[in-house]
Amino acid sequence: MCRKVRRLSITVAVVILSGTLLAVGVLAATDISGTWDATVQTSAGNGTPTFVLKQDGDKLTGTYSGTLGNAAVTGTVKGSDVTLEFDVSGTKVKYSGKIDSAGTKMEGSCDYGGQASGTFTATKK
């Protein structure tokens, strides 16, 4: 009887520890702070902007520099979902995408205030 109880106790401990480690991994978001080189393809043309991002919890701030000039960026990171928003000459631009598990690549869609839309990929330097 003692061996069965001991085995059961060990099994329960392993299951609890595994669940705890999984939960910590899921809750700990990848920090995407840094410089990102992007490639954008839209209905109005293509571009290669650079984003410099700073993450604080699930909030992002930073800068965009590219064909449209320079702009302050705000956004969010929730799990693998990322959004980046900025205004250029009165046009609200929004990028929405997914971050890979390593936190070094993101891809998704972009909208330039309804004037153009397309896709983007970005790689962290």
Buried (B, 14 or more C-beta within 10 A) or exposed (E): EEEEEEEEEEEEEEEEEEEEEEEEEEEEBBEBBBBBEBBBEBEEEEBEBBBBBBBEEEEBBBBBEBEBEEBEBEBBBEEBBBBBBBBBEEBEBBBBBEBEEEBBBBBBEBBBBEEBBBBBBBBBE
